[in-house]
Amino acid sequence: MRTTVPLDKISQLVEGRYENPFELLGPHEVTDSGRRALAVRAYLPDSTQAWVVDPAHQGLTRPMRRIHPAGVFEAICPVAEMNGSRYMLRVAEHGGKKTDMHDPYSFPHLLTDYDFHLLGEGAHWRLYDRLGAHLRTIDGVDGVNFAVWAPNATSVSVVGDFNSWDGRRHPMRKHIPSGFWEIFVPGLGEGTLYKFRVRHHDQVFDKTDPLAFTAEVPPRTAASVVDLDRHHWHDTEWIEKRAETNWLEQPLSMYEVHLGSWKRPGDDPSKWLTYRELAHQLVEYCKEMGYTHLELLPVSEHPFSGSWGYQTVGYYAVTSRYGSPQDFMYFVDLCHQNNIGVILDWVPGHFPRDGHGLNQFDGTALYEHADPRQGEHRDWGTKIFNYGRHEVRNFLVANALFWFDKYHIDGIRVDAVASMLYLDYSREDGDWIPNRYGGRENLDAIGFIKQFNEQAHAQFPGVLTIAEESTAWAGVSRPTYLGGLGFSLKWNMGWMNDTLSYMRHEPIHRKYHHDELTFSLIYAFHENFVLPFSHDEVVHGKGSMLDQMPGDLWQQFANLRLLYSYMWTHPGKKLLFMGGDFGQWNEWNYDASLQWDLMQWESHQGLLKCVADLNHLYRREQALHQLDFDGAGFEWIDCHDHEDSTLSYIRRAKNPDDFLVVANNFTPVPRAGYRIGVPRLGWYEEIFNSDSTFYTGSNLGNAPGIDADDFSTHGRPASISVTLPPLATVVFKPRA
C-alpha cells in the first residue's frame, strides 16, 4: 500500500519543525486491503536501507521502503505477524555496516497526567525524578528517558555522542498544552553526553539540560547521564539526630570554604583536589579546629570559575571540577559520620546570560522576565528569575529540596536575598516597575521565598535555611505563619560592617566610635542572627582579615585575636571564611591555594590555636550558645567605658546560674585593677585569655582566677578586680 502520511508532515519532520514526531514515527495502526496492519516508520537520514526485525519470530525481517529521499522509511506489517512483540530496526549505513537497534518511537512516555497537573500548578516537588535524563528499563530494554520544559519551542531534539550530535536523529514529543518535551532513547547508559537542540521558528541553538545531574568540566558544556542512587549512605544516625535537634539552641560554628582554593595539590598547584581528597582533609581540619559545620561556596555547575560559583547554569548538577556526584556524596557522608554538617550556598536570585544556559531557553524569556526592568541585574550582568511563573518557582523550590534529598545537605544559605525582595534593588528611578499595589516589594519573590522555607522545613525536619539579607526587612527569620519569611537564620550584616569599621580604627581613635560596637545589641534579638566574616570581607581590594587590622605586627595579631574573641562571645551563631583563622596575609584568590606555608610562623600558629580554643569553649559552654536569640542570654555589665575602649558583659545559659563574665580591652594599654561588677560572690576562674603566650600574646591576665569581693559596682552586689590585657578578651566562669 502507499503511505498514508501526508507529504507536508514528512517535510516538517525532515526540516525539524514537527512538534510531535510520535504521530508519524514508530508503530501506527493502518488498514491494508481491508485488514488491520501496523505501519512502522523511522527517520534514518544516514541509512541506505532498513528492515523491521521481529526477535520473537526467529528474527523475521521485513524490508522498509524509503518514502522520502531525506531518509524516512516505512514498512507495513500484518498485526498478527507482530503479535504485540517489541520489534527492532536493522539499519544499513553507507559502507554496508548493519546495526540492530530498538525504535525510540515505539516506547511509552514517562510523564503522566498527574505529573502535568503538579507541574502546571507549580507543586511537583520531585520534578527532578521526571525531568532531565533518567535511566529507565521498559520491557527489559535499558535506555535513558529525556524530558525538558520548552513550551515556546517549535521543535526539540536530544543530541549527543550517541547520535553524532545530529538533531535529525531523535526529535522529541511535545506534550500539549503543558510544553514539556520527552523521548526514551534505548541502548543508552551512564556517561552519555547530551544536549537539547532547540528550534524557535528559524533560530536553532543547543542548550544544556536545566535538570542535568552532572556535566562536562568547563569550558565544555554538555550534560552527562548519571545514576544518583548508586551511593550507599552511612549517615542514618546523623540524619535522625538532625531531625530531633533544635539547632537554634546549639553551637553553630561554620567554616566557609571555596573548595577550589582551600588547598591545591602540592605537585601541581594548577589542579584541584577532588571531593574525596577534600573530604578527608577538611574533616580532619574541622575536627581539630572545633567547627560544627562546613559552609561551601556554590558547588552547582557554573561556567566561569571567577564567579566563585555564584553564576549558576546547572542548578541540579554538582560541579564536575572536583569529581562526580558520587564523589560529592562521599564528601557529605564522611562529614556526617564525623558529626560535621554541610551547608551549601544557593543562588536563586539570578542566573548568567551564557548561551547554553537558562537565558532565552526556548527562544523566549522563559525563566526570566522579558522586560529588562524586571528581568536584568544591571550590576552583575545577569538575568532575574520570573518568580510569578508556576513552573519557574517549582524549578527553584524543587532544586532546594533536591539537595536535601539526594545529597543529604544540612542547610542552604540563600545568596543576595535583598536583591530578590526589592523591585528597585540597585536601580534608578524609572528603571523598575512597581508591584500591583504601587510598592517596591517583589511580591512574587516573597511568595517564592516563603514557599521554599515552608517546604524545606516540612519535608526535611532539622535542616537550616539561612538568609544573606542586608536590609532591615522585618521577620526574615520568623515563621511564615507569623508573617515572616521563614528562614532559620539571618546573616547579621550590620554587626559585621560596624565591627570591622571599628576594628580598622587605630586604638587611640576607638573611643570616638564606641557606638559601632554597642549598637548591635539594640537589635541583636530581633532576628536569629549569624555573625559572618565571609569571603566578601576579603576580596575586591579590602585585603585579608589580618591585613585590615591596624598597628605593628604584634598588634595586628592581637587585634585579630581580640576581634574573634569578641565575636565568639557575642550573641549569635558564627561563620568564618577560610584563611581568616590562621591569618592569611594575601587577599583571597579563588585561583590559588591558601597560604598554608605561613603555618611555619609562631604568630600564625598562635592565632589558629586561639580560634580552635574559642570553638571548643563555645561548644562546651552552654552560656555561649543556648540563648543566642533571647535577651535573657545577655546582660551588659558596662557598655559606657568609651574612654578606655572596654566592654564587659554576662552571657547566660537557660539555667540562669550558668553564666560567664566577659571583658574586652580594645586598646594596647594594659588595665590593672579594673573593677567589674558580678552577680555574686565566689571564685571566678579565668577560662580564656586571648593574650596567652600559647597564642603568642604578652601573657598578662588573672590565671588561675580571682575571688570576688562584696564591693558593689555596675549595679551589682559584688565585683572582681582584674587585669585587662592589651588588645585582648578575658572570660571568667564562677565556680562553687
Secondary structure as UniProt FT lines:
FT   HELIX           7..14
FT   TURN            15..16
FT   HELIX           21..23
FT   STRAND          26..32
FT   TURN            33..34
FT   STRAND          35..43
FT   TURN            45..46
FT   STRAND          47..54
FT   HELIX           55..57
FT   TURN            58..59
FT   STRAND          60..68
FT   TURN            69..71
FT   STRAND          72..78
FT   HELIX           79..82
FT   TURN            83..84
FT   STRAND          88..93
FT   TURN            94..95
FT   STRAND          98..102
FT   HELIX           104..106
FT   HELIX           113..121
FT   TURN            125..126
FT   HELIX           127..129
FT   STRAND          132..138
FT   TURN            139..140
FT   STRAND          141..149
FT   TURN            151..152
FT   STRAND          155..160
FT   TURN            161..165
FT   TURN            167..169
FT   STRAND          173..175
FT   TURN            176..179
FT   STRAND          180..186
FT   TURN            190..191
FT   STRAND          193..200
FT   TURN            201..202
FT   STRAND          203..207
FT   TURN            210..211
FT   TURN            218..219
FT   STRAND          223..224
FT   TURN            228..229
FT   HELIX           236..244
FT   HELIX           247..249
FT   STRAND          253..257
FT   HELIX           259..262
FT   TURN            266..267
FT   TURN            269..270
FT   HELIX           275..289
FT   STRAND          293..296
FT   STRAND          300..301
FT   HELIX           305..307
FT   TURN            308..309
FT   STRAND          314..318
FT   HELIX           320..322
FT   HELIX           325..337
FT   TURN            338..339
FT   STRAND          341..346
FT   TURN            355..356
FT   TURN            359..362
FT   HELIX           372..375
FT   STRAND          376..377
FT   TURN            378..381
FT   STRAND          382..383
FT   TURN            387..388
FT   HELIX           390..407
FT   STRAND          411..414
FT   TURN            415..416
FT   HELIX           417..421
FT   TURN            423..426
FT   TURN            429..430
FT   TURN            436..437
FT   HELIX           443..459
FT   TURN            461..462
FT   STRAND          464..467
FT   TURN            474..477
FT   HELIX           480..482
FT   STRAND          489..491
FT   HELIX           493..504
FT   HELIX           507..513
FT   HELIX           515..518
FT   HELIX           520..523
FT   TURN            524..525
FT   STRAND          529..533
FT   HELIX           535..538
FT   TURN            540..541
FT   TURN            545..548
FT   HELIX           553..569
FT   STRAND          573..577
FT   TURN            578..583
FT   TURN            590..591
FT   HELIX           596..600
FT   HELIX           602..620
FT   HELIX           622..624
FT   TURN            625..629
FT   HELIX           631..633
FT   STRAND          634..638
FT   TURN            642..645
FT   STRAND          646..652
FT   TURN            656..657
FT   STRAND          659..665
FT   STRAND          671..678
FT   STRAND          683..689
FT   TURN            690..691
FT   HELIX           693..695
FT   TURN            703..704
FT   STRAND          705..707
FT   TURN            714..715
FT   STRAND          718..724
FT   TURN            726..727
FT   STRAND          728..735
//
